[in-house]
Amino acid sequence: MAAPPDQLYRAVTRIFSVVIIGFGLAILIVTLVNGGSVGSAGLWLGLLFIGIGVARLYIALRSRS
């Protein structure tokens, strides 16, 4: 039997949040390995992706009703 749609939505939201965090980490690591500095766009984009992913995951985990 399939899971109810709301449970499926919550699970997919959590998975996508973790994927976004992973993209952010990958961008950040590649930028730093290639000599990126504080002014690098890759550094700020990586931090932005990580922040958005963490915020979305926090909201998804907090609203478990």
C-alpha positions in Angstrom: 0.0 0.0 0.0 1.3 3.4 -0.9 2.1 6.1 1.6 -0.4 9.0 2.0 0.5 12.0 -0.3 1.4 14.3 2.6 3.9 11.8 3.9 5.4 11.4 0.5 5.6 15.2 0.1 7.4 15.6 3.4 9.9 12.8 2.5 10.6 14.2 -0.9 11.1 17.7 0.6 13.6 16.3 3.1 15.5 14.5 0.3 15.6 17.5 -1.9 16.9 19.6 1.0 19.7 17.2 1.6 20.5 17.2 -2.2 20.6 21.0 -2.2 23.0 21.0 0.8 25.1 18.5 -1.1 25.2 20.7 -4.2 26.3 23.6 -2.0 29.1 21.6 -0.4 30.3 20.5 -3.8 30.3 24.0 -5.1 32.1 25.2 -2.0 34.8 22.4 -2.1 35.5 22.8 -5.8 35.8 26.6 -5.4 38.2 26.3 -2.4 40.3 23.6 -4.1 40.7 25.8 -7.2 42.0 28.6 -5.1 38.8 30.6 -4.5 38.9 33.5 -2.1 36.3 35.4 -0.1 35.3 37.4 -3.2 34.7 34.2 -5.3 31.2 33.8 -6.6 31.5 30.0 -6.1 32.1 30.5 -2.4 29.0 32.7 -1.9 26.9 30.4 -4.1 28.0 27.4 -2.2 27.2 29.1 1.1 23.8 30.2 -0.3 22.9 26.7 -1.4 23.9 25.3 2.0 21.9 27.9 3.8 18.8 27.4 1.7 19.0 23.6 2.1 19.5 23.8 5.9 16.7 26.3 6.3 14.3 24.2 4.2 15.3 21.0 6.1 14.8 22.8 9.4 11.3 24.0 8.4 10.4 20.5 7.1 11.6 18.8 10.3 10.0 21.4 12.6 6.5 21.1 11.0 6.0 17.4 11.7 2.2 17.4 12.3 
